[in-house]
Structures are given as C-alpha cells and as structure tokens.
C-alpha cells in the first residue's frame, strides 16, 4: 500500500482494490456536500498519458472524433477514439501543455489507451507516448464551492476557461490544473507528482473549509455522474457510437479524416440515429444491465443505476429514439418496474431539437 492509500485510510476511507476510496464512512454527508458545498475526490485511477514530439496532435487527431489539432497551449478538448465502424474504444480529455499533449483517460483505461496510441504511431512520426499515471496523482473537486477552493490554492485559476488548463510551479512541484465538464457544480482537476500527493490533498482540505468541502469516494462520484447523465464504463463500449451517447460536442464535423468518420458523418447528415442515451427515474432499484420495455416491446437497455444516499434512484439507459421523449413511462426488467424518462443524457440529435421546436 502506498503513502496516499494509507493517508486516505487515516481519514476513514474504505478503499477499493485499486486503492481509490469508496467512501469516508458517511456517504450521506458526502452526497449532501456535493449538492450544497464541495467534494474532493482521488481520481488517480483515471490514466494520465503525455504525448511529446512534433506529430503528437496529429496522432490523436487522426484516431479520434474531435479537432485536437486545433488546440493551442493551455486549451483543452474531450475526444472519443473509435474503431472503423465508429464504435467507442476510449474517451479522453486532451490538454495542450508546454511539456506536451496530456490525455486523461476514463477510469482504468490509461494503460490500454497508451498501448493503443503506441501501436498507431506510423513510421516517420515524431511522437512519443509516456504513461505518467504511476508518477502522478489526480484529484478532482466538484460542487458550487469548487472554484473558490481552487482559487485559494492557485490565485490565478479564475482566468482558466471551461475545458482549459494551466501549469503552475508550486510548493508541490509542477502542478497541472484544468477544468472539465460539470457533473455537479464546477469541476476541476489537479495533477501533481506522486511524492506531493498527500501534501496537496491535505492543503485542499484546508483551502476548502470555507466552501464546506469534504473528501468523498467513488460511490458518491458514480451517483453524481449517473444523476447528471455522464456516460462512463458501462456506456463507453464498442456497443455504441458517440452520437448515441449524446457526445455531439466531442465530435468535429469539419476536420479531416479520422477512424470511423465516414459512418459518423453519414448518420449525422441523414438524421437516422436509431437509439439514444437517456436519464431515468426508477420507482424501485433495478441493477443494470436490464432490458427496457415500452408496453410489451423491448426498446432498450438499462446501462447504469444507483440509489443515492438521499434515497433517490437514478439510472441511464440506451433506448430507441422513438421512445426517448422526456416524460415517457417505460418499464425495467422482468418485473416491469416503472421508469420515468427524465431527459436526454448529454446532447440530443440536432434534428430532434428542431422537430420539438416545430411541434
């Protein structure tokens, strides 16, 4: 067990096998803090991959959906790596730093993504892929007080735009600070050398006292991400294409060729998306995966579900577009548990919005 894991245990954490805290003994307090204050999470199981060399942007650009080549220093952008059939392989947040192009992967995907990138370096490419996950730690702050807590530590952080990043020389060493998509209030990440991880986490707890900050675990994070409609491991698989998961803002429809582009462009231009990720409110807890029904007809799959510490049951499902109108009542599993369709998860197809506007 490393120093950071022992430190989490000293704060009362229960650790998962990957040494990431599940909770700190009071999940209800963590959940309340996320909604009305601020939470601090250890997300070090999200991979951190640093690409160097002249062709680092082109390597990612030709393999993934977003226009990474257009990034300038301190800018960031999420992107999705797809196969030739436009099915999802990986999702990552990309940040342009002085040291190179940093990719932050989904949880548990860092090593696999680094290997995938290395295998796709062409002869003559000037690109090097370094997995810096073991050498660094990665913390995240969520909530309405997250920006204030970060500002106490890094006074100039207010100048960092949404999805952008910065590098700061600090008492903790080279500190990478970035903003990501919100799942509950503001969302900041801080990446620091592993040797300074405990000191930084401790300082963040001190800085966050005015923002009612609490350390929180991955159980709270999972509840928040399902509540917000953010796809993760159960959804980000080769069973789906990015458009079906509402990741329209992570796709460039104007950049050059990339793996899977032809299919994605065809679906977008023809307006023929068959299914989409939605948020559900369940009457009773139903474990995922489970079939989703409209009447007697199976119309989709429940992909994620969770009961919050406050007793609310949140879920995500991929359902046929024809059954995806907010307010629809569906049924889950063989017991036909009632599920109310709350909203689309992420961005719905633009043509659906146009149809609704004209209704």
C-alpha positions in Angstrom: 0.0 0.0 0.0 1.4 3.4 -1.0 1.5 6.6 1.1 -1.5 8.1 -0.5 -3.7 5.0 0.2 -2.5 4.9 3.9 -3.4 8.6 4.2 -6.9 8.0 2.8 -7.4 5.2 5.4 -6.2 7.6 8.1 -9.1 9.8 7.1 -11.6 6.9 7.5 -11.7 5.8 3.9 -12.8 2.4 2.7 -10.6 1.5 -0.3 -11.5 -0.3 -3.5 -9.0 -2.9 -4.8 -7.4 -0.2 -6.9 -6.8 1.8 -3.7 -9.2 4.5 -4.6 -11.6 5.5 -1.8 -15.1 4.2 -2.0 -16.3 6.5 0.8 -15.0 8.0 4.0 -17.6 6.5 6.3 -20.6 8.8 5.8 -21.8 8.6 2.2 -24.9 10.7 3.1 -22.7 13.6 4.2 -20.6 13.3 1.1 -23.6 13.4 -1.1 -25.0 16.5 0.7 -21.7 18.2 0.4 -21.6 17.6 -3.4 -25.1 19.2 -3.8 -24.6 22.1 -1.4 -20.9 22.5 -0.9 -17.8 20.9 -2.4 -16.3 17.4 -2.5 -12.7 16.3 -3.1 -12.0 13.0 -4.8 -9.0 10.9 -5.6 -9.4 10.0 -9.3 -5.9 8.6 -9.8 -7.3 5.5 -11.5 -8.0 7.8 -14.5 -4.9 7.4 -16.7 -2.6 10.3 -17.5 -0.7 9.9 -20.8 1.7 12.6 -22.0 2.5 12.8 -25.8 5.6 14.5 -27.0 7.0 15.2 -30.4 6.1 17.3 -33.5 3.3 14.9 -34.5 1.6 14.5 -31.1 -1.5 16.4 -32.1 -1.8 14.7 -35.5 -1.6 11.2 -33.9 -4.6 11.9 -31.7 -6.4 13.8 -34.4 -6.4 11.0 -37.0 -7.6 8.5 -34.4 -10.4 10.3 -32.6 -13.5 12.4 -33.2 -12.7 15.9 -32.0 -10.4 18.5 -33.6 -7.4 18.1 -31.3 -5.0 19.6 -33.9 -6.6 23.0 -33.4 -5.6 23.2 -29.7 -3.3 25.9 -28.7 -1.3 25.9 -25.5 -3.5 25.8 -22.3 -6.6 24.8 -24.3 -8.4 21.5 -23.7 -10.9 19.4 -25.5 -12.6 16.0 -24.9 -12.4 13.4 -27.7 -13.5 9.9 -28.4 -11.4 7.1 -30.0 -13.5 5.0 -32.3 -12.9 1.9 -34.5 -13.5 1.7 -38.2 -17.2 1.0 -37.5 -17.4 4.2 -35.4 -17.8 2.2 -32.2 -16.3 3.6 -29.0 -12.9 2.4 -27.9 -11.8 5.1 -25.5 -12.7 8.6 -24.3 -10.2 11.1 -23.1 -9.8 14.7 -22.1 -6.9 16.4 -24.0 -4.9 19.3 -22.7 -2.2 21.2 -24.5 0.7 21.8 -22.2 4.2 23.2 -22.6 5.5 19.7 -21.9 3.3 18.0 -24.4 -0.3 16.9 -25.0 -1.8 15.4 -21.9 -4.6 12.8 -22.2 -6.7 12.0 -19.2 -8.5 8.7 -19.8 -11.6 7.1 -18.2 -11.0 5.1 -15.0 -8.9 2.0 -15.5 -8.2 2.8 -19.2 -4.8 4.5 -19.0 -2.6 1.6 -19.8 -4.8 0.3 -22.6 -5.1 3.8 -24.2 -1.3 4.3 -24.1 -0.7 0.9 -25.7 -3.3 1.7 -28.4 -1.6 5.0 -29.2 1.8 3.4 -29.4 0.5 0.8 -31.9 -0.7 3.5 -34.2 2.5 5.6 -34.5 3.4 5.4 -38.1 7.0 5.1 -39.4 8.4 8.6 -39.6 6.0 10.0 -37.0 7.7 12.2 -34.4 5.6 11.2 -31.5 6.4 9.6 -28.1 3.8 8.2 -25.6 4.6 8.2 -21.9 2.2 6.8 -19.3 2.8 9.1 -16.3 -0.1 7.7 -14.2 2.2 5.9 -11.7 4.4 9.0 -11.3 1.4 11.4 -10.6 -1.8 11.6 -8.6 -5.0 13.1 -9.8 -7.6 14.9 -7.6 -11.0 16.3 -8.6 -13.2 18.9 -7.0 -16.9 19.2 -7.6 -19.6 21.5 -6.4 -20.6 25.1 -6.1 -17.6 25.9 -4.0 -15.0 24.1 -6.1 -13.8 27.2 -7.9 -13.3 29.1 -4.6 -11.3 26.2 -3.1 -9.1 26.0 -6.1 -8.7 29.8 -6.1 -7.4 29.7 -2.5 -4.6 27.4 -3.7 -4.0 28.9 -7.2 -5.0 32.6 -7.1 -5.0 33.0 -11.0 -7.2 30.0 -11.6 -10.2 32.2 -12.3 -8.6 33.0 -15.6 -8.8 29.4 -16.8 -11.7 29.0 -19.2 -14.0 26.0 -19.2 -12.2 22.9 -20.5 -8.9 24.7 -20.4 -5.8 24.1 -18.3 -2.6 25.6 -16.9 0.7 24.6 -15.4 1.9 26.1 -12.1 5.2 25.9 -10.3 4.2 25.3 -6.7 5.5 24.1 -3.4 4.1 20.7 -4.5 6.2 20.7 -7.7 4.8 21.1 -11.2 1.0 21.3 -10.7 -1.4 20.8 -13.7 -4.8 22.4 -13.1 -7.7 22.0 -15.5 -11.5 22.4 -15.9 -13.7 19.6 -17.1 -17.4 19.2 -17.9 -19.7 19.6 -14.9 -21.4 16.7 -13.3 -22.3 18.7 -10.1 -21.4 22.4 -10.0 -17.9 23.3 -11.1 -15.4 20.5 -11.9 -11.7 21.0 -11.5 -8.8 18.5 -11.7 -5.3 18.8 -10.2 -2.5 16.6 -11.2 0.6 16.5 -9.1 3.8 14.4 -8.7 3.0 11.3 -6.6 5.5 12.4 -3.9 3.4 15.5 -3.2 0.0 13.9 -3.4 -0.7 13.7 0.4 0.5 17.2 1.0 -1.7 18.6 -1.8 -4.8 16.7 -0.7 -4.3 17.9 2.9 -3.9 21.5 1.7 -7.0 21.3 -0.5 -9.0 20.1 2.6 -7.7 23.2 4.4 -8.4 25.5 1.4 -11.9 24.2 1.1 -13.0 24.7 4.7 -14.9 27.9 3.7 -16.5 26.1 0.8 -17.8 23.3 3.1 -15.5 20.8 1.4 -15.5 17.1 2.3 -13.4 14.3 1.0 -15.6 11.9 -1.0 -15.3 8.5 -2.6 -16.1 6.9 -5.9 -19.5 5.7 -4.8 -20.6 9.4 -4.5 -19.0 10.2 -7.8 -20.8 7.3 -9.5 -24.1 8.6 -8.2 -23.4 12.1 -9.4 -22.3 11.0 -12.8 -25.5 8.9 -13.4 -27.6 11.7 -12.0 -26.0 14.2 -14.4 -26.2 11.8 -17.4 -22.5 11.4 -17.9 -21.6 8.1 -19.7 -18.8 6.0 -18.3 -17.6 2.4 -18.3 -21.0 0.7 -18.8 -21.8 3.0 -21.7 -18.4 3.8 -23.3 -18.1 0.5 -25.0 -18.0 -0.8 -28.6 -21.7 -1.5 -28.3 -22.3 2.2 -29.1 -21.2 5.1 -31.2 -20.6 8.6 -29.7 -23.7 10.1 -31.2 -25.9 7.6 -29.4 -24.4 8.7 -26.1 -25.1 12.4 -26.6 -21.4 13.2 -27.2 -22.2 15.6 -30.1 -20.0 18.3 -28.5 -17.0 15.9 -28.6 -17.2 15.4 -32.3 -15.9 17.7 -35.1 -17.9 17.6 -38.3 -15.5 19.8 -40.1 -12.0 18.4 -39.5 -10.1 16.0 -41.7 -10.3 12.2 -41.7 -10.2 10.1 -38.6 -11.0 6.4 -37.9 -14.8 5.9 -38.1 -15.5 9.4 -39.6 -17.5 8.2 -42.6 -20.1 6.4 -40.5 -20.5 9.2 -38.0 -20.8 11.8 -40.8 -23.4 9.7 -42.6 -25.5 9.3 -39.5 -25.3 13.0 -38.8 -26.2 14.1 -42.3 -29.0 11.6 -42.8 -30.6 12.1 -39.4 -31.0 8.4 -38.9 -29.9 7.8 -35.3 -31.9 4.8 -34.0 -31.2 5.0 -30.3 -30.0 7.4 -27.6 -28.8 7.6 -24.0 -31.4 8.9 -21.6 -31.8 9.7 -17.9 -34.4 7.7 -16.0 -36.0 8.0 -12.6 -36.9 4.5 -11.3 -39.7 3.6 -8.9 -37.6 0.8 -7.3 -33.9 -0.1 -7.6 -33.1 -2.3 -10.5 -29.5 -3.4 -11.1 -28.0 -2.8 -14.6 -27.9 -4.2 -17.1 -31.6 -4.9 -17.7 -34.0 -4.7 -20.6 -36.2 -1.7 -21.0 -39.8 -2.1 -22.3 -42.4 0.2 -23.8 -45.6 -1.8 -23.2 -44.8 -5.4 -24.3 -42.0 -4.3 -26.7 -38.3 -4.3 -25.7 -36.9 -0.9 -26.7 -33.6 -0.6 -25.0 -31.1 -1.5 -22.2 -30.6 -0.1 -18.7 -26.9 0.5 -18.6 -26.3 2.2 -15.1 -28.4 2.6 -12.0 -27.8 3.8 -8.4 -29.7 4.8 -5.3 -28.4 8.0 -3.7 -27.8 8.4 0.0 -30.9 10.6 -0.1 -32.9 7.6 -1.4 -33.4 8.8 -5.0 -32.9 6.2 -7.7 -31.1 7.5 -10.8 -30.4 5.5 -14.0 -29.2 5.7 -17.5 -30.5 3.7 -20.5 -30.0 3.5 -24.2 -33.4 3.4 -25.8 -35.0 3.7 -29.3 -35.2 7.3 -30.3 -38.9 6.9 -30.9 -39.4 6.1 -27.2 -37.0 8.7 -25.9 -39.3 11.7 -25.4 -39.0 13.2 -21.8 -41.9 12.3 -19.7 -42.5 8.8 -21.2 -43.2 6.0 -18.8 -41.2 2.8 -19.5 -40.6 -0.5 -17.6 -37.4 -2.2 -16.5 -36.6 -5.8 -16.3 -38.8 -8.9 -16.0 -40.6 -7.3 -13.1 -41.5 -4.3 -15.2 -40.5 -1.7 -12.7 -41.8 1.7 -13.6 -39.3 4.2 -15.0 -40.0 7.8 -16.0 -37.8 9.2 -18.7 -36.4 12.4 -17.2 -34.4 13.8 -20.1 -31.8 13.1 -22.7 -28.3 12.4 -21.4 -25.9 14.8 -23.0 -26.9 16.5 -26.2 -29.8 15.0 -28.2 -29.5 14.9 -32.0 -30.0 18.4 -33.5 -32.8 17.2 -35.7 -34.7 16.0 -32.6 -34.4 19.5 -31.2 -35.6 21.0 -34.4 -38.6 18.7 -34.5 -39.5 19.6 -30.9 -39.2 23.3 -31.6 -41.6 22.9 -34.5 -44.1 20.8 -32.6 
